[in-house]
Amino acid sequence: MSELSNDDIQAQLDAAISRSALLGRPGFLIRRLQQIHYGLFQDETRTYNITPVQYSLMTTLGTHGEMDQNTLAREIGLERTSVAEVIPRLEARELLLRRQSTQDRRVKLVKLSRKGLYLLKKMDASVQRAHDRTLEGIPEDQRQLFLLQMIKLVEANNDRGIAPFRLGKAEE
């Protein structure tokens, strides 16, 4: 990785910000990058008719198995009401199964169906292409550092979000 001096970094930032003041605002850049990734995700996965949120939900269920809707919301950092809106759509497509908990009838448990597991696996390459395309503008030798910096920002600010994201325990 070619090392940039602080002066080089500042000069590049100043040049970018001179084109638009918004380029100096992390919140704007994060929102804009999310919009770009959403478009790339849709471009790569259009034939599956799955949104990034639906894919996150399915990935979590595919990794952890059956869980209640509130836990699922925390696992993907989404409001419970949003999860409650997404689940019926996936259930209608027979991609997941929902049932009442035998311990607490108020609790709904969800898990991927066989069809959902199959679709999740089938989408892997398309989703990876969307992620790769999102990072295309960064040299390959800098992509892991970029991901690490994003992880640090999420971890440092996770408790300030609208919906908490359950972070696993860090390895020591």
Helices and strands as residue ranges (DSSP letters): H 6-19, G 21-24, H 26-45, G 46-48, H 52-64, E 67-68, H 69-76, H 80-92, E 96-100, E 108-112, H 114-134, H 140-157, G 158-160
